[in-house]
Amino acid sequence: MNVGLWTIQALLAALFLFSGSVKWVLPLDQMSGPVALPLWFLHFIGTCEILGALGLILPGLLRVRKGLTPLAACGLVIIMIGAVSVTIMGGAFLTALLPLAVGILAAFVAYYRWQQLKR
């Protein structure tokens, strides 16, 4: 189970590092989605995604404050709930399946890492 969790965490961290970095690098006109969002909000979400990605990996890797990993995963679940909502509001129902799947994986990590802390 631990190897599976680490694999999921690494994949999620890579995804969120990429996604968060893109929100800082691309200009606003290239980040048009189903619903127009202001640049400051996209930068905020990008920062949260980068910090969440670091929170998925660094506590376990450095063996410091391991309780931050499930908290980071919960924060990423909240971001994915927002992503699913915005995508559905834009009318792209099938496209909403990707952030839904990512959110479910983040919830899986949050739950099982929290359970490991309780032992």
C-alpha positions in Angstrom: 0.0 0.0 0.0 2.8 2.4 0.8 4.4 2.0 -2.6 1.1 2.6 -4.3 0.5 5.7 -2.2 4.0 7.0 -3.0 3.4 6.4 -6.7 0.1 8.2 -6.7 1.6 11.1 -4.6 4.5 11.4 -7.1 2.2 11.5 -10.1 -0.2 14.0 -8.4 2.8 16.2 -7.4 4.1 16.2 -11.0 0.7 17.1 -12.3 0.1 19.9 -9.8 3.7 21.3 -10.2 3.1 21.5 -13.9 -0.4 22.9 -13.7 0.6 25.5 -11.1 3.7 26.5 -13.0 1.7 27.0 -16.2 -0.7 29.3 -14.4 2.3 31.6 -13.6 4.1 31.3 -17.0 1.3 31.6 -19.6 -0.3 34.9 -20.4 -4.0 35.3 -19.5 -5.2 35.1 -23.1 -3.7 31.6 -23.5 -5.4 30.4 -20.3 -9.0 30.8 -21.5 -11.2 28.1 -20.1 -14.9 27.5 -20.1 -15.3 30.3 -17.6 -13.1 33.5 -17.7 -11.2 33.9 -14.4 -9.1 36.9 -13.4 -5.3 36.6 -13.6 -4.8 37.2 -9.9 -7.1 34.3 -9.1 -5.3 32.0 -11.5 -2.0 33.0 -9.9 -3.5 32.2 -6.5 -4.7 28.8 -7.6 -1.3 28.1 -9.3 0.5 29.0 -6.0 -1.8 26.7 -4.1 -1.2 23.9 -6.5 2.6 24.2 -6.3 2.5 24.3 -2.5 0.1 21.3 -2.5 2.5 19.4 -4.7 5.4 20.1 -2.4 3.2 19.1 0.6 2.5 15.7 -1.0 6.2 14.9 -1.3 8.4 16.8 1.1 7.0 15.8 4.5 7.4 12.1 3.8 10.7 12.5 2.0 12.3 14.5 4.7 10.4 12.6 7.5 9.3 15.9 9.1 5.7 16.8 10.0 4.1 13.9 8.1 0.7 15.2 9.1 1.1 17.9 6.4 0.7 15.4 3.6 -3.0 14.6 4.2 -3.6 18.3 4.7 -2.0 19.1 1.4 -4.0 16.4 -0.3 -7.2 17.8 1.3 -6.4 21.2 0.0 -5.9 19.8 -3.5 -9.2 18.0 -3.3 -10.8 21.4 -2.6 -9.1 22.8 -5.6 -10.3 19.9 -7.8 -13.9 20.4 -6.5 -13.6 24.0 -7.8 -12.2 22.8 -11.1 -15.0 20.3 -11.6 -17.6 23.0 -10.7 -16.1 25.6 -13.1 -15.8 23.0 -15.9 -19.4 21.9 -15.5 -20.6 25.6 -15.4 -18.8 26.1 -18.7 -20.9 23.2 -20.1 -18.0 20.8 -20.6 -19.4 17.8 -18.8 -17.1 15.1 -20.2 -14.0 17.3 -19.6 -15.0 17.5 -15.9 -14.1 13.8 -15.5 -10.4 14.5 -15.5 -10.4 16.9 -12.5 -12.9 14.6 -10.8 -10.5 11.6 -11.2 -7.6 13.7 -9.9 -9.7 14.8 -6.9 -10.6 11.2 -6.1 -6.9 10.2 -6.2 -6.0 13.2 -3.9 -8.8 12.1 -1.5 -7.5 8.6 -1.6 -4.0 9.8 -0.6 -5.5 12.1 2.1 -7.5 9.3 3.7 -4.9 6.6 3.7 -2.1 8.9 4.8 -4.3 10.1 7.7 -5.0 6.5 8.6 -1.2 5.8 8.8 -0.8 8.8 11.1 -3.3 7.4 13.6 -1.3 4.1 14.0 
